[in-house]
Amino acid sequence: MVYEFGPYRLEPSTRRLWRDGAPVSLTPKAFDTLLALVERRDRVVEKSELMSLVWPDSFVEEANLSQTIFVLRKTLGEAPDGRPFIDTVPRRGYRFAAGVRDHTAGPPVSTKAAGPSILRPIPIAVAAVALILVVSAVTWMRRSSDPAARIESLVVLPFGDLSDDGQPDSLADSMTDALITKLGQISGLRVISRTSAITYKRTSKTVPQIGSELNVDAVVEGTVQRLSGRVRLNMKLIHAATDGTVWAETYEADVHDAIALHHEIARAIANRTAVTLTREEIERLAETTRVTPQVYEAYLKGRYFWNRRSEPDMRQAIQQFEEALRHDSGYAPAHAGLADSYALYASYGWPLPGGNAWNRAVAAAEKALQLDPRLADGHTSRARIALNYELDWQRTEEGYRRALELNPGYANAHHWYGYYLMLTGRVKEGEAELRRALELDPLSPIINANVGMASYFGRKYDDAIAHWRRALEMHRNYRLLHVYTAAAYIAKGTYHDAIAELQKSIELSGAGSWERALLAHSYGRTGRAHDARKLLSDAGSGGDTDAYSRAIAYVGLGETDQAFSWLERAVDSRMGSFNEVNADPIFDTLRADPRFGVLLRRMRFPVSGAIDVSAQR
C-alpha cells in the first residue's frame, strides 16, 4: 500500500517519501510521524499516542514531537488549497488535513519524459545557462505570487483583550512580549522590538500603514479571551502590503499555561516566512518555558520602569523584579532585570540603602546565567557590568556577541554592543550595530540618539547634527537630542549655537549635570569664565556623581590639571560616562598630554582602541 497526497507519494514498504518523482529527505522519526498521521487521517491523533508510536522504547519530552512536526511542516510546505498538511489541535494533538489517495505499491511517477530524445544535443554551457534562467524565473514567479515567500521582517502588534471579566489586559501584554522574544531568536527574521510595537496599542492605523511606517513585510495580530479558567488566542499573520491573511490559527490553554504557547505560535509563524532556520533555532523554538501570568506581569512592569531611567522609576523597577522573584525565585529574566537596575544605580551614583550597587548587579547577573546560560538578557547584563565596573573589555565583547548568538533580534544587545565598539575606536562597526538596533526598535529615542554618536565620535559633526535634527522631528521633547547636538556644536567651535541648544534642553527638563557642564565649557571658551565658575559653584561640591561632567567644564576653562583630577575621580568611582573619554572629541585638547595615555591604561583600554584624531578630521 502507498499513500498519495498533493504532489507527494508515501511508501511504507521502502520508507521513502517522493515529490513529483523525486525523493524527499526525511529523518526516520519524521517519516514515522508522517506515516502515523496519514494512516490515522480520519481523526485527531493525541500527542501521547504519537509519542508512543514514534518513540515506543524511549522516554522523550513533548518538545521532541513538536520539533518533528515543525520540520515536517517546513518540508511539506502547503497543500494545494493553501493550508498546511498537518493541523494542530490545541492541547490535544495533530490531524493530517489533506486528502489522501490509497494505491497498491508501484514505481513512483517521474516527471521526466520517457523515450529517446529527438532534439539536437545542446552544448553543456548553454544548457547550464538556460537551466539557471529557468530556475531563477520560477523562483521569482513563486516569490512574486506567494506573500509568505517575501516575509523577512514583521511586527507583533499588542494583543487585544476580549475578556469581559474586568481584569486588566496584562495577560495579553505578557503573551505579546513572550512571542516577540521568541521570534527575535530567529537570525533571518527582523522582528520589531516591544518598545516600538507597543506604540501601536489600540491604534486606528491600517496594516499597510503600520507596515510602511516600520518597514516590515508582515504584521502579527492576536486577541486573548479568558473563558472559565482557560484562555483562547486567535492569531493572524497578515501580509503588510496587501493586507492579505497569510496564516490564521486558534489556540486554547489553561490560563496558567497560556504564556507557554508562545513557542508553538512562533514555530507556526516561522513556518510561513521566507527565512531558513538553523538547527539551533529549530531547537530553541521547540523549547517550552513555563511562567505564570503573575510573574511575567511583574517582570514586564519592571522593564517598563527600568526603561524610564529616573531614580524613582528605578526603585519601582527593582520592586517589580523582586515581586516576580517572590513568586518564582528561579525566573532568570527577573534576575537579569535586577542586574540592569543595580548597574544603573551604580552608574548614576544614586544612593542605594543596604549595600554596594555594583556588587548587587554582579550577583544578580551571575544568578540569571546560572539559572539559564542561554538567556540573552543575562549575557547582556553581565557584559555591561564588565564594561562599566570591571573594565574588562574582552569579557564585554564576548558577552555581547554571545547574547546576539542566542537572540539575534535583541535590540538592546545590538545597541550596547554598538556603543562598546565605538568606545574602543571601532566606529564603523559600532554604527552598523546601532543601525541594526534601530531597525529592530525604530521608535526608540535613545537608540536614535546614539546612532548619531557614530558621526560625532567619527568627527563628522555636520552629519551628526543633521541626524539629530531629523530625530527631533520624531522625538520633540527628548532632551538628550538637544544635549548631543550642543556637544557637536562645541566640537565644531560654534559655541553660541551650543548655548542655544542647551537652553532648549533646560527648558524641557531643567539643568542636569551634563547641561551645566557643557554650558560651563561653552562659557569658558567664549571668555565668560565668571559665568562658567558660577555654574560650577551652583552645582555644589560635585563629588563623584558628576565627576566626568565637571571634567568637561574644566576643559572649557583651560584648566587641564583640574580636568585630569576629575577624570581620575570619575574612573575610580565608575560613575557617569567616564568610559567615553577615549572617543569624545571634547577631550581632544588633552590627548597630547602624557597623562591622557596614563588614564587610558588605568582604564585597561585595548591598545587597538586608541583614537587617531588626525585620521578622522
Secondary structure, DSSP 8 states (H G I E B T S, - for coil): -EEEETTEEEETTTTEEEETTEEE---HHHHHHHHHHHHTTTS-EEHHHHHHHHSTTS---HHHHHHHHHHHHHHH-B-TTSSBSEEEETTTEEEE-S--EEE-------SS--S---S----HHHHHHHHHHHHHHHHHHHHHH-GGGG--EEEE---EE---S---THHHHHHHHHHHHHHTT-TT-EE--HHHHGGGTT----HHHHHHHHT-SEEEEEEEEEETTEEEEEEEEEETTTTEEEEEEEEEEEGGGGGGGHHHHHHHHHTTSS----HHHHHHHH------HHHHHHHHHHHHHHHH--HHHHHHHHHHHHHHHHH-TT-HHHHHHHHHHHHHHHHHT---TTS-HHHHHHHHHHHHHHH-TT-HHHHHHHHHHHHHTS--HHHHHHHHHHHHHH-TT-HHHHHHHHHHHHHTT-HHHHHHHHHHHHHHSTT-HHHHHHHHHHHHHTT-HHHHHHHHHHHHHH-TT-HHHHHHHHHHHHHHT-HHHHHHHHHHHHHHH---HHHHHHHHHHHHHTT-HHHHHHHHHHTTT-TTTTHHHHHHHHHHHT-HHHHHHHHHHHHHHT-TTGGGTTT-GGGGGGTTSHHHHHHHHHTT--GGG---HHHH-
